[in-house]
Amino acid sequence: MRTIHSEKHRLRAPQTELSGGRLVRPFECPERVEHILSRIAQTGLGPVEPPVAHGLGPARAIHAPDYLDFLATVWERWRAAGHEGEAIPTVWPSRRMGRRGAPQAIDGALGWYALAGETAISSGTWEAAQAAADVAVTAADLVLGGARSAFALCRPPGHHAAQDMYGGYCFLNNAAIAAQRMREAGAERVALLDVDFHHGNGTQAIFEDRADVLFLSLHGDPAQEFPHFLGGADETGVGAGEGFTVNYPLPPGTGYAAWAEALEDALGRVAAFGADALIVSLGVDTFRGDPISSFRLESDDFADYGRRIARPGLPTLFVMEGGYAVAEIGVNVVNVLTGFEGS
């Protein structure tokens, strides 16, 4: 399996995250990628290649123009306002606010476009996000060109990013951009399976009114887990997209047997949908040792579910999302990929 990866991910190196009432070093850190690359080399998974630069065209097909303008200028605007630390929102247009649109002041604009306050923006964030989108598009093109599978080693991740919102460490929705790329290249139906511990709220928001992309997500129950406000089983799509969103909210402490049962149901729905291609939002924070999740999967389980994902026989693109147990992340990611490849 070919892996697409950009060294520009290193440009995304924030120093602060709000967690448990403290400012800590972010869980989403550059070391995550280094552990994955090391394991790819150890196992001989396949070549690691740089992405092709695609510009903003693919991102514009998913994200709102004003949001992209915000991402392109936020750091410079933050510094120009005299702020010395990293850009973190402190106010939001919640419920009975937000009638005026994005404020001119950068402090207000941050809250307008942010879905949460844990994700700091720093120098290099925008460049790294663009490179991650290039990684996803380049890997999608490999699959479109006839490869059975490819791995987009994206960083920063993307599944929390909606049309015009960032947060949960995500800025551009890499998997959604890849799905749209496949649609525009002629795939009539694309299934997007999110196996990250946290609900892919951004991906759901992007595709919930469409019938050409089936979105399925296995995740921690939003009543208990981030991002809290989306991901219920009763959310099944809107308008033309009714029936093409499928959520599997699972309780804290979920082990592999229950998780795999949900996966089998999801794969059955993928088959019934008649997908031409499958995109997997690959978060491995379902691991029992992950610091910010509550599922109980073991490393061997990741290889097993890689084999299960291979069974439908679809051209498959894996797009990297979360996973924060840095010591084990490489093993768990590559277990999924080698499980798939060995089937």
PyMOL commands that set and color helices and strands:
alter all, ss='L'
color gray80, all
select helices_A, chain A and resi 7-11+31-43+57-60+65-80+106-113+125-144+174-184+201-207+239-241+256-273+299-310+326-341
alter helices_A, ss='H'
color red, helices_A
select strands_A, chain A and resi 2-5+17-19+22-24+48-49+149-153+190-194+213-220+245-250+277-282+316-320
alter strands_A, ss='S'
color yellow, strands_A
deselect
rebuild
show_as cartoon
